[in-house]
Amino acid sequence: MAYRNRLADGEIEERLGFSGALLIRGAKGCGKTFAAQQHAKSELFVDTDANVAGWMAADPNLLLRGETPRLLDEWQIYPELFNYVRREVDIRQSSGQFILTGSANPVLDAKIHSGVGRFSILRMRPMSRFELGFSNGQVSLHDLLNSEFNADFKDVEARFYSIEEVIEQLIFGGWPALLGKNLKSAIQFSRDYVELTADTDISRVDGVKRDAAKVLRFMRSFARNIATQTPISTIVEDVKGAEGELSENTALSYVDALEKLMIIEDLPAWNTHIRSTVALRTTPKRHFVDPSLAIGALELSANDLLNDLNYTGYLFESSVVRDLRVYAETVGAKVSFFRDAKEREIDAIVHKADGTWAGIEIKLGDRRIDEGAQSLLKIHTILDFEKVKKPSSLNVITSSGFPYRRKDGVNVIPISVLGC
């Protein structure tokens, strides 16, 4: 398969330029190994190379020999490799020595050195619409975070997607392995991914044997509640009511394991100053790393999604959050959401460490654009702008259409033109 350029490529090169070792983390199948291979000059696949076990027993430093940058794929199978890499970086005193890739966060005890000053850490996710070619990227997140951005959109070329095309994009997700494949393959891919996670990966990640059937029921309930602030206790009750007992402690252990596998990535609440004394709702929004996994968990078809556009709207929101996270990584920003106890909500807040931020509402159809704009404009009644910066921009992201600026100053941006 030919390599499709990733937005992370620039980050990989930059970090190899100043760090002795680069640790790339991401869910299985997101393309981190293939991306790392484009920058490595030698490689070792720790999970499949027949020599690894013998080398680890005799002298782990044997795994580090090779032209640099040297790729150690699935290094977390032998977590102690981390210390050997760190020590070798100290000895060589040179940047760009190693790239470590893994599809799980290993259990690290006190014997594993922190790696501060030697390692740079990069999170990779499934591909965004821009990387997949579904967006031309003519409206950049960088611009939306620039308060001087002139949003006339005159030269932006929009592409229109039918609801059927939007649904197909959701089913395919951002998995590199599905490039050039058909819809049937995409549906089977996500179903297999979820089942293998429940059967094998979730028990292997930290050595705890788990009931695959219960894990699968949990993932299905999680999928039903995608892009919502559903408490884990509610998911537990959903599973109990459907097919048997599940304790909250067990459910929390599933969450921990799925986070280690980087299969779920909840969206945190944005913490900032508010005028009212009402406490912010801090329960995170539930998200898979790619919403196609929710479709796979529930074994849904394109026709199922077409017949339930309300649920499809939640999937679309989750897919936009995935894209925003990919784009935000390239501009040094993070993504959160805002919601207070009075139900005033903004779907996504993209914010930087210097306090710069942009507000984003996500709507599947044009009919809800005004609703999204009104939610964004209410932010002026909530935030104390003596303590927090004013937003660089307020934006409604839609599934299709032309980009334009409303009279109230809110930008309407189809996802087909958004990029980094």
N, C-alpha and C positions, 0 to 999 in steps of 0.2 A: 504494500500500500504506500503510495506516495505521501510524503510528509506535508501536512497542511500547516502553514505558519500559525503560531500561537502568539497572543499578546504577551505571554510570559517569556517569550524568547529574549526580548530586550532586558527584562528583569534578570534573567539568568546570566546573561553576559555582563550586566552591570555588577551584579553581586560577586561573580567570580573574579571581577577585577579588583575587589577590595577585601574579600574574605578568603581565608584559607580553605574552608569547606562550605559547601552549600547543601542544605537539607531541604529536599522538595517533598512535600507531603500532599496526599490527595487520595480520593477514593479509587478503588480498583477500577480500571477501565477509562479513567479520565484522560489518559495520554501523557502522564508525567514521565514515564520511562522513555517513550518515543521522543519526547521533547528533549530530555536530558541527553539522549544519544546524539542529537544534532550538535551538542556542545562538548561532548566527551571525546577523548582521543584513545581511551582504552576502557574496557568494561568487564564487569564480572557479575553474573547473575547468581546471587547467593542462594536462591531457592532451588536452582536446578543444576548448578555445576557440581559434578561428581567429586571434585577435589576439595571442596570447601570444608567438609567435615574433618578430613585429615589435616588440612592446613590449620584449622582452628585448634585442633588437639596438639599439633606440633609447635606451631608458631603463627599466630594470627597476623603478624606483620607480612606474611607471604601474600595475603589477600590484597595488600596495599601496593604491591609492585606492579608497575605499568606506567605507560606514558600518561601525562597529566593534561587536562583534568581526567581523573579516573572515576568511572561510574561504578558504584556498588549498589546494585538494584536489590530491593527487598532485604536491606541490611538488618532490619529489626528482628529477623529470625535469630540473629546472634547479637543481642543488644550491647554486649560488651565490646563490639566493634567500634562503638561510638568513642570509647576511651582510647582505643588504639589509633583511630583517625586523629583525635585531638592531639595526642602526644606526637604523632608524626608531623602534624601541622606546626607544632611548637619547634620541632627539630629543624624542619626545612625553612621556616621563616619566610614563606612565600605564599602569595595568593593563588587562588584557582587550582588547588591541588586535588580536591575530591568533590564528587557530587554523590550524595546519598539519596536514594528514592525509596519510598515505602508506601504501602496502602493501608497501614495501620500504625497507630501510635503505640510503641511498645511500653510494657510496664517497666518504668525506670526506678530503681531503688537508689539508696544513698551512695552506692558504689559508682554510679554513673555520673561523671562530671557534667556540670551544666553546659559547658561548651561556650560560655560567654567570651566574646572576643575572638573566637576561632570560627564559629559557625554563623552563617546567615540562614534564615528559615523562610521558605517561600511556600505559600499554599496554592496548589493548582486545583481547579474545578473543571467540570465538563465544559465544553466549548460554548461560547456565547453566540448569539445570532450573527454578530459581526464576523466572527471567526468562521462560522458555517456558511457565510455568504448570503444570509437572509436579511442583513442590514448593510447599507452602504456607509454607515458611520459618519455621515456628513454633519450631524449634530453631535458634538462631543460632550461627554460628561465634564471634561476639563472646562469647556466654555460655560456650561451651566453653573459651575462653581466660581466663575469669574463675574463679579458684580458689574463689570463694564461690558458684558456680552451684549451685542446688538442683535436682538432676535427678530430680524425681518424675514429670514428664511427664504428670500427671493431666489437664491440659486440652489436651493435644496431640491433634489429629485426624489419624490416619494414613490414608493411601490405599494400597490394595493394588494392586500391578501384577503381572500374570501374566508369565511369562518371555517370552511372545510380545510383550507390550507393552514390556518392557524392551529387547528386541531392536529393535523399531521405533524407540524413542527413540535407540538407538545409531546406527541407519542415518540418521535425520534429522539427528542432530547438533544443533549450536547455530546453524545458518545462518539469518539472518533471511529470506532469499529463499525458504526452504522453508515458511514459515508458511502454513498453509492448503492446502498441496500434498499430493499423494498419495504413497504409498510408491514407486511406479515412478519418479516425478519425483526423489525423494530419492536413489534408487539411481543414476540417471543423472547427477545433479548431482555426486556425489562422484567418479564415474568420469571425467567430463569435467574436473573440477577437477584431478585428478592428471595426466591426459593433457596438458592445456594447460600445466601447470607444466613437465612434461618436454619438451614440444615448443617452448615459447616463453619462458615467464617466467624459467626458470632460466638461460638464456643472456643474456637482456636485463638481468638485475639488476645485473651487473657487466661486461657487454660481452665475456664469454668464451664462445665457441661451444662447446657441449657436445653429445655424442652423445645424442639423445633416447631411443633404445632402451636405452642403458646406464643413463641416469638413471631410466627407468621400472623396469628390473630392480632397481636399487638401492632405489627407493622400495618396491617389493614386498617385498624382503628386510627392509627397515626395518619394514614393516608386520607381517611375520611375527614380528618380535621386539619388538613393542610392549610397553611396561611391564616390560621386562627390562633387565638390565645387560649386554647383549650388546656386546662390543667391536667397533669398526669393522672390525678385522681379520677377525672371524668373519663379518660381513656380506659382506666382500670375498670370502672363500672360498665363501660361499653363492652369490654371483653368478657366480664363476668356474666352480664346479662345475655350475651350471645351464646357462649360455648364453654363456660366453666370458670373455675376460680383462678384468680391472679392477684397476688398481693401487690400493694404499692411499692414495697421494697424490691420485689422482683422486677416490676416494671421499671423502676429507677435503674436497676442493674442493666436492663436492656438498653435504656437510653445511654448509659455510660459506655457500653460496649459498641453501640452503633455510632456514637461520637468518636470512639477510638478508631473505628473503621472509616470514619469521615463520610458516612452514608447519610446521616442527618446533620443539619447545620441550622439550628434555631436562630431566629433573628431577635437580637436583644432590643430592649426599650432604650430610647435616647434619653439620657439624663441631662437636664438643663434647668435653668431657673424658670419658674412660672409665677404668674401674678397671684393665682388663687392658692388657697391653703390646702386644696384637695390633693391627696396623694396620687402620684402617677401609678398606673397599672404596670407592674414590672414583669408579669408573666410573659415569657418570650412567645413569639409567633412560631408555630411549628412548620418546619420545612425539611424536605429531603434535599440532598445536595443537587438533585435534578428532579423536577416534578414528574418526569417519565416513570420514576420508580413508584410513585403513588398510583399511577395508571396500571403498572404491572402488578402491584400488590392487590389491587381491587379487580384485576383481570378485566379491564374495561376495553371496549372497542371504540373505533372512531364514531360509530353510530350511537353508542352509549353516551359519549361526550356531546354529540350534537343534540341529543334528546334531553340533556341536563346542562344547559348553558350556565346555570347558577354555579354548579360545581366547577365547570370548565373555567369560569371567571376566577375562581380561587387558584386553579392550576396556572392560568395565565399570569396572575399576580406573582406566584412563586417563580415562574420562569423569568419574569422581569427582574425579580430580586436576584436570581442567579446571575443574570447578565450584569446588573449593577455591581454586584460583588466583583465580577471579573474586571470590569472597567475601573472600579474604584481602586483595585490593587495597583493599577498602572499609574494612578495619580496621587498615591499616598493618602487615600481616604478610606473611610469605613462606612458601613451601611447599618442603620438601625430603623426603628419605627417609633412613632409617637402616639400615645393614647392616654387620656386621663380618665378619671372615674366618672366624668360626665359624658363619656362616650365620644369625645372630640378626638379625632384620629387623623393621622397622616400615614399612609402606607409605608413610605420609605423616606428616611432622612439620610442623605449622603453628607458626611461631615469630615472635616480635616482637623488635625491637632491644633491649628491656629484659630479654631472657632468658626472658620468659613463653612457654610452649609447651604444645601439646596433641598427644598421640599418636593416630594413626588407623590402624586396619587396615581393609581394604576387601574384602568378601566378597560374591560374587554370590548365594549361597544360605544358608539358615538353618543347614544342616548343618555349616558351617565357622565358625560364630560362636565356639564354644568354642576352636577352634584359634587364631582371631584374638585372643581375650582372653588366652590363654596367652602369645602372642608379646608382647603389650603388657606383661603383668605381669613378664616376664623383664627388662624394662628396669631394674628395681630392682637386679638383680644385675650390671648393666653400668656404669651411670652413677655418677659420684662426686658426690653431692648436696651436698658441701661446695664444689664448684666450679661446679655448674650447678643451676638451680632445679628443684624437683620439678615434675612435670607438673600443669597446671591440671586436666586431665581425660585419661582414657584411653577411647577410643571405637572401637567396631566399626560401620562403616557398611555397611548391607545394601541389597539392591535392593527390598525390600518388607517389610511387617509392621508391628508396633507398636513404638514406642520404650519402652525400660525400662532400669532400672539393675539389673545383676546383683549378687549378694551380695558378690562380690569387688570391687565398686566400678566395674567397667567399664560404660560406657553402650553400649547397643545402639540405633543410630539408623538408621531407614530413610531412604534418600536423598530420599524424597518429603516429608520434613518439614524438611530442612536448608536453611538460608539464611544470610544474612550477619548 
